[in-house]
């Protein structure tokens, strides 16, 4: 029992006029208390039966038993913790309703708690495209209830974005299309498509495509996903060779995951993933790699409005080329979004820290780097990479809600990005230095409109580059326009 609950019981006992054993105070006898509360609730008989019963109900509700009732028989307070005997789903199509009902049936039985309800509602609201609420409706005076789920759903969502490649000019551009379909084949599944293309100049083009399908496996939060990816570049930077050349990459992955805890404010999920990749370029022989990853993700929203998350991933891979090299890494990351009331009611700070400890002989897709759009802004995308290292982002912003139906809000923000990357001595190149420290700073603005349009732009300067002390600090400009539906 937490200290707050212990204090609550002590305070309640004092309010009821409970005295020490030396006074031989007469107490109400209580029957059918849950095991977790045995010996922790005492109510003096100085309180009449009506108020004693109401006070006990209040204590039980605050202890997480929402259906608790108390009746009196022969000077005995008898607790009934209630039971859920029926479930009903409203407002969903047939296939999605079937999955939601399977989750809802986890509540059937005696003594449901708030934690039980939160867990089930977390599973249900995690169904893609779903927004649901629950009502517990009394069926009889004997403590029987029905759990009624009322929900709304959408069957697809997507976005199309255009942005420049972060540089000191506008020589590079990119477009990204993302589309999702919900309950496409069976209830709770999700089919995703992503297409992206970019051009750096007349000769350098990049195309990327990915399709994935995720579906629940059984009605306890277990799911599986398959994913196919293809990448084709007229010129792609190689961290190993430092040469430009024709590059293609194809990958297939299978993942199985389980939601160990899922409530409205908390999520704990584990993943096991197997990834197979084939890479070709004009400079080296074809490379085939297989990777197994084991991941854990935790997210929690506090009562103060903060959001904290962390993740850990352990990877092991092997090359299927003649060298038959093996490689591995341990990755971790944490994030915090916290409210800044000392600044204003609409001010927030974002803190993100991610890192990796990697082995030698790691393929380029397993290296730690940065895309230059959300991490290490002010440097060219993937300018440096390392088998080990850390990335840090600190960002502070304030949302201003504008009057008028067209705008949702505007958020000016400032940021500081830092990185440390290192490589084994026998794998050093200009793009993979022995070790490098980077620092950049900038400011930006996010603007969102009621029609689904959003804009994000920033200006960032590379403040420090330990590998290039003569580096220009000319600012880099980035702008992205996105429409969502």
N, C-alpha and C positions, 0 to 999 in steps of 0.2 A: 504494500500500500504506500502511496506517495505521502510526503509530509503534508501536502495541502489537504488530502482527504483525512489524514489522521487529525490534523488541526480542526477540520470541519466537525468530525465526530466529537472531539473534546469540547468544542464550542457549543455544539448542539446539546451535549449532555449537561453542560453548565446552564444553558438556557432552560432546560427542563427541570432544573433544581436538583440535579443529581448530587448527592453528598458522599462523603467517604464511607467506607464500610463500617466505621465505628459508629455512625449514626443509625445503622440498620434501616436505611431508607428502603421502602417497599418499591419494587420495580414491576413494571408490566412484563409478563412472560410473553415471549415472541416465538412463534413456531414457523418452520419452513423457510428460514432465512437461507440465502445461498451460502455455500461453504466459505466464500471469500469474505463474508461479513460476520461470520459466527464469532461471538464474544466481543464485537466491536461497536455494538449499538445498545444503549441502555436508556430507557425512558421511565421516568419516575411516575408512580401512581398518583402523585399530586396533580397530574394532568388528567382531565376527564377523558373518557374513552374516545369521544369524537375527535378531539384535538390530538390525542395520542396516535390514533390511526392516520390522521392527515399528516402529522409530522413524520411518521414512519414512511408513508408513501413518498413524501418529499425527499427524504434521505435516499430511498431506493432509486428514485428517478435520477437524482444527482450522482448516484453510483453506477449508472449505466443500464438500468432496467426500465425501459420506457412503458411497459405494459403492466407494471406492478400495481396491485390493489391490496387492501388490507380490510379484513372483516373481523368482528369481535364475537367470541363465543366463550362463555363461562370465564370471564376475566382473562381471556387469552387473545393476543393479537396474532391472527393467522394470515400469513403472507401468501398471496397468489401472484407469481411472476408472469402469468399469462402464457399463451401459446399461439402460434400462427398455424391455422388449419387449412387455409385456402390462399391461393395466389391468383392474380388476374393481371393481364397486360392490356393496356389500351393505347391506341394511336399508332401502332406499328404495322408494317407489312407482315405477311405470314411467316416468311423465313426468319426475319429478324426477331419477330415476337417469339418464335420457338426457342431461339437462343436466350433471349432475355428471360423467358419463363424458366428455362433450366437453371439459370443463375438465381432467379428469385426463389426457386424451390429449395435452395440451400437454407432458407430461413424457416422452413417448415419444422414444427416441433415445439417443445416447451422452452420457456425461459430465454427468449431472444434478448440480446443485449444491444446497446448502441454500437458497440464495436462490430457485432455481426451485421447490423444493418449498413454501417459504413463500408464494410468490406464488400458486401454484395452490390451496393450502389456504385462503389468504385469499379467493380468488374463491369457492370452494366454501362456506366457512362464512359468506359473505355472502349466500348463497341464503336467502331468508326462511324461518324455521321449521326451519332445519337446524343440526345439531351433529355434526361429523364429525372423524374421526381417520384417519391413514394408516399403513400398514405396508408396508415394502419387503421382499418375500420372494424369496430366491434361487431361480432356476430352474436354473442350471447352474454349474459351476466356472469357466466362461469369462467370468464377470462379468455374466450375464444375470439380470435381476430383473423381478418383477411388482409393480406399485403397486396395493395393495388398499385400498380406501376402505370403512371401516365407519362407518355413520352412523345417527342417529335423527332423526325429524322430527315436528313438529306441523303441523296443517293450519289452525289458527286461533288467534287470541288477541284479547283485548279488555279493556276496562276501563269502569267506570261510576263517576263521581265527582260529589260534591255539595260545594259550598262557598258561603260567603257572599261578597258583593261587599265588598271591603275598605273599610269605613267605621267610624265611631265607634259605630255601632249595627248591628243585624242587619236593616235594612230591605230589603236586596237579597240575592237568592239565585240560584244558578245550578246547572245540572246538565249534565254532558258525557258522552256515550256514544261510545266509540271501538271499532271492530271491524275486524279484519284477517283476510283469508283468503289462505292461501298455496298456490301451485301450483293456482290456481283453474281456469284454462283450459289453461295450459301450464306446464312445469317452470320454477320460479324466478320466476313472476309473483306479484304481490301486489295484492289488491283491498281498498281501504280505504273505510270509511264513518265519518263523524263527524257527530253531531247535538248541538247545544247550545241551551239555552234559559235565559233569565234574566228576572227581574222586579225592578225597582227599587221600584215601588209599584203600586197598583191600576191605573194607567193606562199605565205604561211597561213594555213587554215587548220582548224581543229573541229572535229565532230565527236559528239559523245551521245550515247544512247543507253538507257537502262529500263528494264521492265522487271517488276517484282510482284509476287502474289503471296499474301499472308492470310492465314486462316486459323481460327481456333481449332484445337485438336479435341480436347475434352472440356467439360464444363467446370473446370477448377482454375482457369487462368492460364492453361498451357496453350501455346500456339506454335505454328511452324511457318517458315517463309522460304521461298526459292527466289533466286535473283540472277538475272543475266545482264551482263554489261559489255559494251564494246566501245573502244576509243580508237580514233583514227586521226593522226596529225601529220600534216605536211612538213612540219618542223617542230620537234619536241626536244626540250632541253634534257640531256642525260646527266645525272649527277655523277656517274662513273666516268664517262668518256669526255665530257665537255664538248661534244660534237653535236651539230644539228643533223637531222636526217629523218627519213620517212619512218614513222612509228605507228604500230598498231598493237592493240592490247584487247584481249577477250577474256572474260572471266565468268565463272558460274559458281554460285554459292548456295549452300543450304544452311538454314539456321533453325534451331528449336529453342524456345524460351518459355519461362514460367514466371508468372506474377506471384511472388511469395507473399506480398502484402500490397493491397490496393484499396485505399480509402480516399475520401474526398481530398484530404490534405497530405497524403503520404503514399509513396510507391516504392516497392523494392522488387526488382526484376533481375533474373539471371538468364544468360544466353550461352548457347554453345553453337559455334559457327564453323563450317568447313568451306574453304575458298580455294578454287583451282584457277590458275591464270596462265595464259600463254601470251608472251610478249615477243614482238618482232620489230627490228629496226634495221636500217641500212648499214649500220656500223658494226654490229655484233651478231652472233649466231642466235637462233631462236632460243628463248628461255621459257621453261615450264616450271611452275612452282605450286606447291600445295601448302596451305596454312590452316591450322586449327586454332581457334580463339575461344577462350572462356572468359566471359564478362559478367560483371555485377554492377548494377546501377541503383542508386538510392536518391530519392527526391522527397523533400519535406517542406511544407508551407507552415510557418509559425503563426501563432495567434496575433503577432504584431504586424503581420503582413509581409514578412521576409520569406524568401524562397532560397533554400539551400539544397545543393545536389552534389553528388560525387560519383565517380565511376572508376572501375579497375578492370583492366584487360590483360590477360596473360596469353601470349601467342607462341606457337612453335610451328616452324615451317621447314620444308625440305625442297631443294632443287632436284628436278628430274633430268637435269643435263648430265654430261659426262663427269663433272666434278662432284655431283651428288652432295653438295654442301648443305648443311643444316643451319638454321638461324632461329633466333627467338628474341622476345622483348617482353618487358613489363611496362604497361602504360597506366597512367592515372590522371585524373582531372577532378577539379572541384570548382563549383561556381556558387556565388552568393549575390542575390539581388536584395538590397536592403533599403528601407525607407529612410529619408534624411529629414526628419521633422524640424531639426534646428535650422535648416535652410528654408524649406517650405513644405506644405502638405503634398505637393506634387513632385518633389525632388527624390531621385533615387540614385543609388550607386551600384554599379556592376563590378564584381571582381571575379576574374576567371584565371585559373592556374592549371596548366596541363604539362605533362612531362613524360619522358620515356627513357628507359634504360635498355639499350639494345646490344646485340652481339655483333660480331664481325660477319662479313659476307651477307649482309641484308640486301634484298632487292630494293630497287628505288621506290616501289609503292609502299614499302614498310618503313621508310625513313621518316623522321620528324622534320617538318618544314612549315611553311605558312603560305596561304593563298594570296596574301596582300590585300584582301578585301575586309576581313574581320579580325585578322591577326597580323601583327607587324606591318601596319599600314604605313605607307611612306617608302617601303622597299618594293622592288619588283617581285611579282608572284614567283614563289619557289626559287628565289635568288640564291638562298643557301639551304643546305639540308644537313642533317646529322643522324647518326645511328642512336645517339643519346642527346638529351637536352631538355629544356623547359621553355614554355611560353607563358608570359604574364600579360594580362590586360586589366587596366583600371579605367573605368568610365563613369562619368557623372553627368546626369542630365535632369532637366525639369520640363515637364509637360504643361503646355499652356492650352487650355480649351477655349477655342475661338467661338464667338457667337455666330450663328448662322447654320443652316442645315447642310451646307456643302462640306464643312470641315469637321473632322473628329478631334484633331489636335495637332500641335506643332511641338517638337521636342528638340531644342538646342542642346548639344552635349560637347564635352571635352574628353580627351582620352590620352592615355599613356600606354604604349606597348613596349615590351622588352622580351628578348630571347637570348638564350645561351644554347649553342649547338656544338657538339664534339664528335670526332670520328677517329677510328683506329688509325695509327700512324701509316700503315701500309695501304690505306684507302683514301688518302688525302688528295684533293684536287682544288682548283680555284672555287668551285661550287660546293665543295665539302672540305672546308679547312679543318686543321687539327682541332682548333676550338675558336669560336667567334662569339662576341657579345654585341648585341644590337639594341638600340633604343630609338624610338620614334614618338612623336607627339603631334596632336592635331585637334581640330574642332570640326563639328559637323552639325547637320540638322536633319531631322526626320519629320515628314509631313504626311498625314493620313487624311483621306477624304471619305465621305460617307458612301460613295459609289464603288468602293473597293480599290480605288487608285491610291498608291503610296509612292513617296519619293524619299530617297536617302542619299545624302551627299556629304562628303567630307574633304578636308584639306589637311594633309599630313606631311611632316618633314622628317627625314632621317637624321636624328640628332647625333647619333654615335654609331660608328661601325669600326670595330677593332681590327678588322681585316683590311680596311681601306681608310686610312686616316685623312686622306685628301678628298674624300667623297664630297660631292656637292650637296648642300643642304637645301637645294631648290625644292619647293613643296610639290607634292603629287596630288592631283585632283581626281576625285571619283564621284560618279553620280549614277544612281540606279532608279529606274522607273518601273513600277510593277502594278499590274492590274490583277485582281483576284476575283474569283466567282464561286 
